[in-house]
């Protein structure tokens, strides 16, 4: 009798990435993209890479719904090994949502994986559960199936939209008119956004050409496409320094804040890899300073500036709560660390890692950053505050705090709820009195 069959490469890579993203043991979790990048390295076939990516991101977006679907087929779900539950949930996602994969292939690899990791008994159970899910047909993707048995609207919305109940409750309480839209948006794939390098003379020409390729959104220098409709030449443009990947929603926020008119020096206090400060550099905003608490991100910032053919901003390693600056910038951009609840379509692992207590921790951190920025600016200086989250505590209440420090709001940017971007940034600009 032969040994256990090895998993197909795409499924093995997806499982490895998910094990690193949401570990079932006590290991530290990786960010989903970092985990996926690591898992994809051995895969040469682009079809395997594409399937693994779809399994990881698709399942993370719908994990709550798939977990519920699996548990409804089990008489003792709490007695089932956690790894078996995860494998069944991933197999259920493939059965219900990936029509191009033959059901027998899904059953085969899932049962084999359960057998290899959990034993023969759980493997027999897995086979029975997946066949019951297969027999459900379209009911498995019908909201009424999930509404049945839910004790209240909150529970149904949490299961159907695959969202922890505490986040659903916050959105229902704080954004009652748009909560349904927010929940629907985070289960969809985000738009593929790009920023053209307007420092290059051929950027406008390329933008005009791309607008003939049916983009989902376009506002020079930003353009966005549905995930599977990206013109092939755009990847070459990124490699050649004519474009960069950047969320269209992030670019939309910068444009609504009037970033092109900011006087220098501008300090990007939480710069990361420099997506926003490099957009400023491409638009001719000078001088630019950029700092972050991550040396690898600052190295990436420098590499991207070189790729784009730009003079690199003055980079320095610094904690924005304790900035080492002696000179006062004219503008401070605080792209604040936050709970990230506005970009769950792009970072779906975050909703399974965040807790309600994180809001309070982030608010305290944001207050320290803003307080230092307030002290650094001279009267007339501008503070631009941006988050990629959706809580009043991190957004509107921080705006009120800024105004209590003597800042006057210069705009009413807020959040573009109705822009159809599937990602939600919040921001504003305040002038120091």
Helices and strands as residue ranges (DSSP letters): H 9-21, H 32-40, H 46-72, G 77-79, H 82-97, H 103-118, H 120-136, G 137-141, H 143-147, H 153-160, H 165-174, H 179-186, E 192-196, H 203-210, G 211-213, E 217-219, E 222-225, H 233-239, E 243-245, H 248-256, G 259-261, E 266-268, H 275-282, E 288-292, H 295-307, E 314-317, G 320-322, E 331-335, H 350-353, H 356-376, E 382-387, H 396-404, E 407-409, E 414-415, E 426-432
